[in-house]
């Protein structure tokens, strides 16, 4: 009887200079195309907003204010993504990080997908088994997952829009509550999943939550809208600072 062939690890059988492949000019060209699409989308959305403004009694000044508020509000989430992107540059290189983390913004998904892909080849991200071949497979896994994510969004968005209109016609209050509840649940799940890892994670979670709550409270009491817009960025920075100070003695030891 023939014995079944055992799967052999594919890691450790190729060059480990990841950045020489990760910074390939072809990938930089692809990144330029991705950001070109983002710029075009932004222009299209801004023009659509300007055309729709008169229907909801928005003046040109209101439009400028909303654009400015949106730009400032995006700084906080972008700061979080940027910090993660900097940490991942050594693993995936600048083009992969810009095209994946910068476009989708889900570092947790991308790192998980890359880790699973590397594990299927008997490798681990960042160690001696992380070869150029493993990087190629991991990057493909990240990209194909993101592509399906965007395709699902393209298909499901029109369907969800119809459902939104149906629910609003029945109970407008529900569609004001459901999105907020979904966001609270999603971010609470992400935050609470970090707590069992260490006491430093707990400290960072509590400090950042306290800073965010304080910013919202002061914004309401003092009438300072910028505190609400900058609250996320401030809570991230203060939370990271608290974690760094708490880990300092351990790192020094």
N, C-alpha and C positions, 0 to 999 in steps of 0.2 A: 504494500500500500504506500502511496505517496504521502509523505508528511507535509502538512500545510506549511507554506513559507512564512517565516516569522518576519514581521515588519522591523526593518532595521532603522535606527535613528539616522536621519539625514544631516543632523547638525555636526558641526566640527569638521566638515570635509571640504571647506572652502575658505577663501580669504575673509578676514574679519574687519577689514577696513571699510566700515559701513559708509562713512561720510563721502568717500570717493565715488560711491554709487548714488548715495542719497542726494548729492548736490550736482547730479548730472544736468547738463544744459537743457536736455529734452524736458526734464521735470520742471525746470524754471519756466520754459515756454508754456507748459500746461498750467502752471500757477498763474502766469500772466493772463491766459485765457479765462481761468476761473474768476479772477478779479475783474476782468473786463465784463463778464456776465453780471457780476454784482453791481458794477457801476451802472450798466444799462438798466438793470432792474430798479435801481434806486431812482434813476431819472424818470423811468416810466411811472413809478409809484408817486413821485412828487408831482408830476404833471397831472396824473389822475386825481390826486388830492386837490390840486388847484381848480380843476374843472368841476369837481363835486362840491367845492366850498360854497358857492352861491346858493345851492339847494338847501343847505343847512344854516344859512344866514351867517356865514363866516366871512369877515372882512379880510383884506390883504394883511392887515396888522395881526389879526388872529392867526392867520396861516403862518406868518413869520414867527410868531411866538410859539406856536405848536411845534414847528420844525426845530426851533432852538431848544425847547424843552426836551424834545425827543433825542436830540443830539447829546445833551447833557446827561439825560437818563441812561443813555447807552454806555457812558463811560464806566460806570460801576461794573456791570456784567462783563464788559470788554476787559477790564482790569483783571478780573478773575481768570478769564480765558488766556490773557497774555501771560500771566504768571505761570499757568500750567504749560503753555506753549514753550516758554523759556526753559522749563525743566525738561521738556521732551526733545529739545534740539539735538542733544547728544545721541539719543536713541534713533530718531527718524530723519534728522536733517531738516534744514530750513524749508525746502519745497514741500515735503510731505506734511510738515506741521502747518504751514500756511494754507495749503489746499484742504487739509482735513479739519484740524482744530479751528482754523480761522473761518472756514465756511460753515461747517455743521455746528461747531461749538460744544460738542459733547466729548470731552476728554475721557470721561469714564467709559463710554462705549468704545471709542477708538483704541484705548489702551487694553481694554478687555478683549476686543477682537484680535488685536495683534498678539496678545499673550496666548490666547487659545490657538491661533495659527502657528505660533512658534512652538507651543507645546506639542502640537500634532506632529512636528518634525523632531521631537526630542530635544528641543532647545529652550532656552530661557532668555528673555529680553535682558540685554545688558551684560551678560557674562561671556565667557570664551566660546560658548556654543552658538552665539549670535553671529552668524556669518552673513555674507551678502545674499546668498540664496534664501536664508531664513527671512532677511529683511524684505526681499521681493515678495515672498508669500504673505508676510504680515501686512505689507502695504497694500497688496491686492485685496486681502480680507477686509481691511479698513475701508478701502475704496468701494468695493462691491456692496458692502453693507450700507454705506452712505448713499450709494446710488439707489438702492432699493428703498431707503428711507425717503429720499426725495421723490421717487416714483410713486410711492404710496401716498405721499402728501398731495401730489398732482392729481391722483385719481380720487382720493377721499375728500379733498377740500370741497368740490362742488356738491357732493352728497351731504356733507356736514352742513353746508350752507343752506340746503333745502330743509334739513332737520332743524336748524336754528330758526329759520323763518317760520316753520310750523309751530315750534314751541313758543316763540314770541307772540304768535297770533292767539295762542291759548292762554299763556301766562307769562307776560313780559318780565316779571320779577324773577322767575326761575333762571332765565339766561343772564341775569345780573349776578346771581348767587353761584351758579354751577361753575363758571370759569374761575372765579376766585377760590372756590373750594378745591377745585382740581389743582390749581397752582400751589395752594397751601399744603395739600396732601403730597404732591410730588416733591416739593422742597423739604418738607418735614421728613419724608422717607429717606431722602438723600442725606440729610443731616443726622438723623437718628441712627442710620446704618454705620456711621463713623464712630459713634460713642463707645462701643465695646473694644475698640482697638487699643486705647491707652488712656491714662488720665490726662495726658496733654491734649488729646482729641476732645475730651470732655471740657477742659478748660477753654480751648479755642472756641468750641461751640457756644458755651455760656457767655463768654466775653463778647463775641460777635453778635449774639442775640441781644445782649444788654445794650450794646452800642446802637444797634438798629432800632430797638425800642425807644431809646433815649432820643435819637434823631427824630423819630416820628412824633414823640411827645413834644419836643421843643418846636418842631415845625408847626404843630397845631397851636401851642401856647403863644409862641412869638410871632406867628404868621410869616415864618421864613420858609418859603417853598423850596429854596435851594437845599435845605437840610433834608427834605424828603428825596430830592433827586440825587444827592450825593451820599445818602445814608448807606446804600449797599457798598459803595467803594470804601467808605470810611470803616464800616464794620469789618470788611475783609482785611484791610490793612491793620487795624487794631487787633483783630483776632490772630493774624499771622505774627504780629509783634509779641503778643502774649505767649503764643506757642514757642516762639524763638527764645524768649527770655526763660520760659519754664524748662526748655530742653537744653539751655546753655550749660548748666553744671554737668548734665549727663554727657553732653558732647565733649566738654572739656576733660571729663574723666576718661 
